[in-house]
Amino acid sequence: MTTRITLTTGRRGFPGRTGLALAALATAAVTLTSACTSGGLRTTASGQPAAVVPVRQGGSIVIGAEQEPDCADWISTCAGSIWGTYIMDVPTMPRAFVTRKSGDGWAPVPSDVLAGEPTVTTAGNRQQVTYRINPAAVWSDKAPITSEDLKYTVEQVRDGKDVLDKTGYDHVTAVGTPDPKTAVVTFDSPYANWRALFSDTFGIFPSHLLAGKDRDAVMKDGYRFSGGPWQIESWKRGVSVTLVPNPNYWGGKPKLDKVTFQFTADTAAAFQAFKSGQLDALYPTPQLDSVDQITGGLPGANSAVDPASGNLEALWMNNGKFPFDSTAFRQAVSYAIDRKAIVTRLYGALGVTAPAQSFLTPIIAQYGGDDFSRYQLDLGKVTSLMQGAGWAKGADGIWAKNGQRAEFGIASLAGNKRRELTEQILQQQLKTAGFELTIANTTAAELFSKVTPPGDFQLGLWTLVDTFPQPSLGTSFSTGAIPAPANGNSGLNYSRISSPDLDRALTTLNSSLDQNARMQASKEADRLLARDAASLPIDAVPNVLL
C-alpha cells in the first residue's frame, strides 16, 4: 500500500495514488462510467438512501478541488500533493493494477493495460515478474503501450534525481523486453509488494514520447498525451484543470464530454459554491460547519460518507530536530494530548469518536495493532518523563532545559479551518502540560516541496492516505526513505525516523512472500513506532462525497 502526504487527503508516505482514497471521487469524477457508490452511506437531502440512477451520456460537470498541484511530472518531488493524482495523474497515466472492492476489503486486480495476471518466479534471492500487455492498449496518439514503456518508467524512477519515491524500483536490477508486449522485471531479492510498481505511486510513462528528452520540462505544466480514459485539455494555473475523453482509449469510455476541476482551497467557500450550484460535486475535507449541514441534509444533493477510509491524520514529529530528537520528549508530548477530545470535536457528528491507534489506516487495519492506545492524556506521565530527561518548569509554567524552553512550531495547511481548529485545541492542551506551541502554516506546494523534504519543521499536521491494499510502512518510516543526498533527496520519511529495530521489521515486511510473516512484521513495525513515539496518529478522516 502506498501513500502520499496531503493536507486534505494525502498519499501514504505519501506515495500512492490509485484506488482506495479515490473510491468516492474517482467513480463520480474520474471514471464517470457508472453510478456513484463508495461503500459508505449514500443519502439524499431527506436523509433517506438515494436511488441508483443511470448515468447520463454527454454533458459536463464542475468539481471542486481543494488543492492545486505544484506540477504534473508525477515522478518528481514537486508532485507530492494527492490532488494532482486525483485530477490528472490517474485519469491519464495507465496503471498495471487498479484497486477494487473485494468482499469487505480491497484488492489489487490487473487493469485493462494487462492481458492478465503477471507470472512470478523465484530462484534463490532473485525474483522475476513477467507482464503481458493487452494487445489493444495504445496511447492517445495510437502508438502501442509496450514493454519499453515499463523499462523507461523503471529507469526514470530508479536512476533519476529529484524522485518522489523509489520504493520497490530500487530493487529492480533489469527489465527485459523480449517482445513489445512482454516485459520481464528482475528484482535483486524477493519483493512482496511488486504489484505496486507501475500502479501505486507511479503509472506507466510513454517512452516513445519522453525518451531522450527532459521529462520534467515536458510534463510539469501539463501534457496532452494519455494512456487512460481522459486527457488534459487545459490547466489554467490558479483556476482549474479540464479533462476531455481520450478518443483512442480502448477500455470503458467516459460518459461525460468534459470534467472541470475548479480550485477552491478554502473549504467554506467551496461548500458555499456547491450549495449555490457553481460546483456539481465536492470531495471536501470534513469541516465542522459542513459536517453539520451534511448531517442535516442538503437540498437537491446526495452525500456519501465513509468513516472506514484510507485517510490517517497524524502529528508528524521531526525526529531529527530539537526538541523531537528525544524519545522521552516525544513520549511526553504524546501523553499531553487528549486525542479522543479532538476527534469527538471534529467528527463526532459523523460517528467518528475513537482516535486512531495505529499507523495502518482502516482499509488495511488487519496489518496493524492498537499499540498507540497507551497514549492517553496523563499529566503525571508527562511530568515523570520530562523530569527524568532533565527538564524543569519555569516560572511561566513552560518546561525548560539548558536554557531552552519546550516551545516548538507546527506546520500545516493555511486556510484549512479544521486543521486550524485542531491546532488551537493542541495549543491549549499542550500549554496545560507545560509546552508552548506556535502555528506556522503555509501552502501545500510550499510545505511539501520546500519545508518537509529538507526537514525544516518541528511538528507537522497532515494526512497520510493509503491508496493500495498492501502495507508499505517502509515508504514513510524506513531509514532509507529519509530524503538525503545519498538517495538523491528521494523518499517520504519526512519525520526522519531512524531505528535499526524498525528497519529490520520493515525489511521483512518488504521482502517476505509469506503472508503471515508479513502480517507479523507489519504489526511489529507499528509496535516499534508506538514504543518510540516516532509520531502520533490522531484519527481516520472520513471520506465525504457531495
N, C-alpha and C positions, 0 to 999 in steps of 0.2 A: 504494500500500500504506500502511496506516497502522500506528499503533502506539499503545499506551498503556503507560505505565510501570507496572510492578507489582513487587512484591517476591517474587512467586512466578513468574508467567509473565505479563508485562505486555503492554501495547499499544505500538505504535510511537509514540514521541513521547508515543506513549503515548496516541495515539488508536488506534482500530482495535478492532473488537470482533467481527467476524463470523466468518471462516471458518477460516483456517489454524491458528491456535493452538487452535481449538476442535475440530479434526478428530477427535482421540481422544475428547474429553469429550462433545462435542455429540451425536455419533452415539449414544452409550450413554445420555447423561443428559438431553439437551435434546430431541432429535428422538424418540428411542426408537421408531423405526418400522422398524428393520432391524437385522440382526446387526452387531456392532461390528467395524469394520476401520479402521485408521488409516494403512495404507501402511507400517507398521513391522513389527516382529517380534511375532507373537502366539503365545504358548506356554502350555502347561499346567504344572502343578507338576513334571511329569517333564522339562520342557524340550522336549517334542515339540510340533509345531504343533497348535493347538487346532482342533477340528472346528467348522464353522459350523453353528449350530443355529437353528431357527425361533424368533423372539421370541414369548414367550407373550402372550396377551391378558389384561389385567387385573392386579390386584395393585399393590404399592407397593414402592419401594426407598428406601434412605437412602444419600446420597453425602457424603463428607467434603469440606468446603470450607475451604481454608487461610486465607482472609480473609473478614471481614465487610465489605461495602461501607459507606461512610460515609453515602451517600444513594442514592436511586433517581431523582433528577432527572438524567437522563443528559446533559443539556446543560450543567449546572453544573460548576464546577471541583471540587466535592466528589465527583464521580463518576469520579475518576481510577483507582480500583482495577479491575483486569481481572476480578476475581471477581464484581463486580456485573454486568458484561457477561455472564459465563458463566451466572449463575444466575437473573437476572431480565430483563435487557435483551433479549438475543437471543431468548429463548423467547416474549416478549410483544409486542415492538415490530416491526412489519412492515418489511421492507427491500426496496429496489428490485432489488438484485443480491445474490447469495449466491456464496460461493466453493466451487468443486467441483474434484475431481481431473480433470486433463486430460492424458492420457499420463503423462509423467514429472513433470509440473509441475501448476500450479494455474491456474484461470481464473475470472474473474467471469462469471456467467451470470444472465440475468433470473430473478427469483424468481416465485412464483405470484401476487405482487401485480400484476405487469405482464402485459399482454396479448401482449407480445413485446419484441424488441429496440427500444429507442428510436431515433428518427431524429435524425441530427446534420447540421446545415448550417452552413457558414461563409461569411461575406461581409465581406471586409476584415478588420478586427480584431474583428468580432462573431461569436460562436458561439451557436447555438441548439440545444437538445436538447428534443425532443418526446417526452414519456412518455405512453403509453396504458395506463390502469389496467384490470386484469381486472374485467369487469362483476360477477363473483361475489364480489369482495373486499369484505368487510364487517368492521366492528369487532364486539366481543363483544356489544354492545347491538343488533346488526343494522343499525346505521347504515352506509351505504356508505363505503368508503375513497375519497376524492375528490381532485381536483386542489387543492382548498382546503387539504387536509392538507399537501400538498407546499409550497404557498405559505406556510402558517403555520410550517412547520418552518424554511424558509429565513429568514423574518423573525425568528424567535426566535434563531437562531444568528447570523445576520449583524448584526442590530441590537441584540442583547441585551447585558447586562452580566453579569459573572461567568460567562463562557462558556469551557468547557474548551479548545476548539479551533475556530477559524473558517476553517481551511484550506479553500479552494475556495468556500465560501459567501461569502467576502468579495469574490469576483469576479462574483457574480450581481447583475445590475442590475434584473432583473424576472422575475416568474413569472406568465405568462399563464394564465388558466383559461377557455378558450373553451367548455368544457362540463365537467360534473362528472367525467368520466373521462379528460380530456385536460389535461395541464399542459405549458406551453412555457416552458422555463428559458433565459433570455438571459444570457450572460456578457460582461463588458467586453472580453475578449480570449480567444483560444483557450486552452482549459484541458484538458490531456491526460488528467487523472485524474478526469474528470467522473463516471465510474461509481461512484466512492467516495461521492458525495453520496447521501444517503438510504440508505446501505448500510454504510459502514465505521464511522466514529466515531459517527454518529447514524443511527437509523432514521427512520421516519415517525411524526409525532405527530398525535393526533386534534384537529383544530381545533374540532369541534362540542362537545367536552368541555372544552377548555382556553382557547379564545379569550376574551379579556376577563377572564380570571382570573389569579391568581398561580400560574403553572405550578409553581414550586418548592414552594410550600405544598401543592399538590395531590399532587405526585409524590414528594417527598423521603423520606417514611416508608413508601413502597409505595403501590400503586394497584391497583384491581380491573379496570380496562378492559384489553383486549388486542386486538391485531390479528394475533397469532401462534397457534400450536397450543396454547399453555399460558397460564394466567392465575395470578396470585399469590393463593393462598388466605390465607396469613398470613406475616408477618415478625415473629418473636419476637426482639427485639434481644438480641444476645449468645448466642443459642441456635441459631436455624435460620430458613430460608426454605422454605416449602412451596408447590409448584405443583400445580395440577389442570388437566385438559384444558379448553380453551375450547370450550364446547358448540356455538358458532356458527362455528367455524373451517371454512373452505371447502376447505382443502387436505388433505394427508395427515393422518389422525387419529393422535394418540398411542396407543400400545399400553397404557401403564400407566394406572392410576387416580390415582396420586399419586406425586410425587417430592419428597423432603425433602432439602435441603442442610443438613447439620449443621456448624456452625462448629467447626473443630478446628485452631486456629492452630499448635499445637505438632506438628510433623511426626512426631516419635517417638510421641507419644500417639495421633495419627491412625492411624499404622501398626499400633499395638497394637490399636486399636479395630477396624481392618479384619480383623486376624488372628483376633480373638475373635468376629467376626460381628456386631458392633454397626454396622458400615458395610458396605454391599453393594458399593460401588465407591469408588475413590480415584484422584485425579489429583494425585499428590504431587510437590512439588519434590524431585528426587533428593537423598537424603542418604546418607552413607557406609554407615550400618547398614542402611538399606532397600535400597540397591543390592546389598549382599552377599546379602541374603535373596531379592531378586528373581532374581538370577542363580543362586542355589542352588535356587530353586523354592519356591513357597508351596502348602501342601496345600489342595486344593479350589479353587484360584484360577487364573484366566487373567491373563496380563500382556501388555501391548503396549508395546514400547519403540521409539521412532523418533528416532534421532540427528539426522536431517535435518529439524529443526524450524524454526519461525519465531521461536525464542526466543534472544535475544542478551544474555548477561550482560556488563556493562561497568563500568569505573571511570569515573564521571562527574565531570569536573573543572570546578569553577566558575571559568570564565574571567574572571569579573568580580570575584573576591575574592582577596586575597593568601593564599597565595603563587602561586596558579594563574593569576593575571593576567599572568604572564610566560611567553612561549613557550619560552624556554630552560629554565625550571624544569619546565614540563610535560614537555618532551622528556627532561630528566634523570631525572624520576620514572619515565617510561616505560622508559628503559634500565636502571633499577634493579630492575625486576620480572622474575622468571623465570616467564612465563605458562605455558609448557609444563609446568613442575613443578606448578603449581597445577592445571591441567586434568587432568593424569595422576592426581594425588592424588584429585581429586574424582570423575572419570568414567572412569578407566581401565578399570574392571571392565565398563563398558557399551560399550567400544570407542571412546570419545572421548578422544583424547590430543593432538590438534592445537589450538593456540589459534586463535581467530577472527582473521582478518587484514583484516577489512572491517566496516563498519557496515551492510552488507547481509546479512541472515540467509540460511541455506541455501536457503530456499524462493524467494528472488529473487536468488540468488548471481550469476546471469548479468549483473546490473546493476552488480556491484561488482568489485573487483580484489583484490590481496594487498599493498597498499601499507603496511599496518601490520607486515608481516614484518620491516621494518627494526628494529623494537623488540624486540631480544633482550637478555638480561642482558649488560651490558657496563659494568663499573665504571670502565673507563678513559674512556669517553664521558661517564659521569656526572661524573667529576672535571673533564674538559675543559669541559663545558657550565657547570657550577656556578662554576668559577674564572673562566671567560670572562664570566659575568654578575656578577662581583664578590663571590662568596661564598667563605668560608674556613672550614675545620673548626676547631671549638673544642676545648678540652681534653677535652670529653666525647664527641668524635667526631661531633658533630652540626654540620652546616653553619650558618653564621651570617652575617648581613649587616646593617650599620647597626643593630646591637643587637637584631635579630630573628632568632630561631632558625628553622630549617627544620622546624617542627613544625606539624602540621595534624590535623584530625579527620576521621573517616569516618562517614557516616550510612547505616544500612541497617535491616533489619527485626529487631527484638528477638525472640529465641526461635527464630530460624531457624538450626539447627545448622550447615548447610552454609555459610551466609554468615559465621557466627561463626568457623568454621574458616578460611575464606578470609581473613578479616580478621587472624586470628592469624598466618597464613603471611605476609601482606603486612607485618605489623609486623616480623617477623624479617628479611625480605628488605630492607625499607626501612632498618631500623636499620643493617644491614651497609653500606649505601650512604651513610649519614650523615643519614637523615631520621627524625624521630620521629612516629609515628602513634598517635593516641588514638582510641578507639572510643566513639561516641555514638549508639547505636541507639535506635529508638523504634517506635511502632506505625505501621501502614500509613496510617491516617487522619491521624495527626499529620504524618508525613513528606510526604505528597502534598497535604495541604490547607494546612499551616502552615509547613513548612520549605522545600520545594523551590520553590513558586511565587514567594515573595519572594527566593529565593536565599540563605537563611540556612544555608548549609552550605559546606564547602570541597571535600570529596571524598565521592562517593556510590557505593553499590554496589547496583544493582538491574537488572532485566531489561527490555529493550525487546522487544516482540513484534510482528512483522509479521503482520497478520491479513487483508490484502487483497493480491492478487497484482499489485501495481504498486509501483514505487519511490516513496517520498514522503519523502525525506531532509529536505526543507524544513520538514516538520512539527516536526522535532526540532532543526534546525540553522540555520535562516534567522534573520537579524536581526529580521525582522518577527514571529517566533514567540516572542520573549523577552517574558514577561509584564511589562507595564508599564502605567502609567495611560493612555498614548496608545492602547493597544489594549484598554482595559477589563480589564487584567490577564489577558488571554486568551493562550493559546499554551503550547507544550510544550517550548520551548527553555530548560529549567531550568538548563543549563550556561552560559547567557549567551554562547554562541559567536557572534561577530560578525566577519565577514570580507567585504570587498567582492568579492574574487575568488570566494569561496564563494557569495555571493548571486547573482552573475552565472550561475554554473553551475546553481544551483537554479532560477533564473528560466527558463532554457532547459528544464530538466527538467520544470517545471510547465506550460510553455506550448507547447512544440513538439509537433506532431502527427505528426512523423516519428519512427518507432521507432528508427532508427539514431542520430538526433541525441539522442534521449532516453537511449539506452544510453551514448553517449559523455559526455553531461552528467553522468549518474549516476556514472560511473567517475571523471570529473574531480573531482566533489564529494568522493568517497571519498578521492581522492589528496590533495586540499587539507586534508581533516580529518587525514590522517596527517602531512602536511607540518608542520602547526601543532601536532600532538599535542593536538588540541582536547579529546579524551577518549581512552580506551583500551579497545577491545574485549577481552574475556577469552576467552569460549567460547560455543559454541552449546549451550544447555541442552537435553538430550533431553526429548521428550515421553514421559511414563510414564503408562499407564492400568492400573489393577488392578481 
